């Protein structure tokens, strides 16, 4: 995913850095960026939280980078 790569590069991180942060295999992370495999939803949620954006932004469903407001409980 280009957005996932852009978000990673904006933080000056390498794929291996992100893989280590999220305790995943670097080759799988590379496949996520290249859209060769789907990102598991739980991991997608973690990426959105880490990069302070929305899942929709990562998936190119919106151009709004800011995350959605939290639901008040």
C-alpha positions as CSV (number, residue, x, y, z in Angstrom):
1,X,0.0,0.0,0.0
2,X,1.5,3.3,-1.0
3,X,-0.1,5.0,2.0
4,X,1.4,2.5,4.4
5,X,4.8,3.1,2.8
6,X,4.3,6.8,2.9
7,X,3.3,6.8,6.6
8,X,6.4,4.6,7.4
9,X,8.7,6.8,5.5
10,X,7.3,10.0,7.1
11,X,8.6,8.6,10.4
12,X,12.0,7.8,8.8
13,X,11.5,4.1,9.5
14,X,12.6,1.1,7.5
15,X,10.4,-2.0,6.9
16,X,12.5,-3.9,9.4
17,X,11.9,-1.2,12.0
18,X,8.1,-1.4,11.6
19,X,8.2,-5.2,11.6
20,X,10.1,-5.1,14.9
21,X,7.7,-2.6,16.5
22,X,4.7,-4.8,15.6
23,X,6.4,-8.1,16.2
24,X,5.8,-9.3,12.6
25,X,7.9,-10.7,9.9
26,X,9.6,-8.1,7.7
27,X,8.7,-10.1,4.5
28,X,5.0,-10.0,5.5
29,X,5.2,-6.3,6.1
30,X,6.7,-5.8,2.7
31,X,3.8,-7.8,1.2
32,X,1.3,-5.5,3.0
33,X,2.9,-2.5,1.4
34,X,3.0,-4.1,-2.0
35,X,-0.7,-5.3,-1.6
36,X,0.3,-8.9,-2.1
37,X,-1.5,-10.0,1.0
38,X,-4.2,-8.4,3.1
39,X,-3.4,-6.9,6.4
40,X,-5.2,-8.6,9.3
41,X,-7.8,-6.2,10.8
42,X,-6.3,-6.2,14.3
43,X,-2.9,-5.2,12.8
44,X,-4.6,-2.6,10.6
45,X,-6.1,-1.1,13.7
46,X,-2.7,-1.0,15.3
47,X,-1.1,0.7,12.3
48,X,-3.8,3.3,12.3
49,X,-3.3,4.0,15.9
50,X,0.5,4.1,15.6
51,X,0.4,6.5,12.7
52,X,-2.4,8.5,14.2
53,X,-4.7,8.1,11.2
54,X,-7.7,6.1,10.2
55,X,-8.0,2.7,8.7
56,X,-9.9,4.3,5.8
57,X,-6.9,6.6,5.1
58,X,-4.5,3.6,5.0
59,X,-6.8,1.8,2.7
60,X,-7.2,4.9,0.4
61,X,-10.9,5.3,1.1
62,X,-10.4,8.9,2.1
63,X,-7.8,11.6,1.7
64,X,-8.4,12.9,5.3
65,X,-5.3,11.9,7.2
66,X,-6.6,12.8,10.7
67,X,-8.2,10.0,12.6
68,X,-11.9,10.0,13.4
69,X,-12.9,11.4,16.8
70,X,-13.1,8.7,19.5
71,X,-16.5,7.5,20.7
72,X,-17.4,8.8,24.2
73,X,-18.4,6.0,26.5
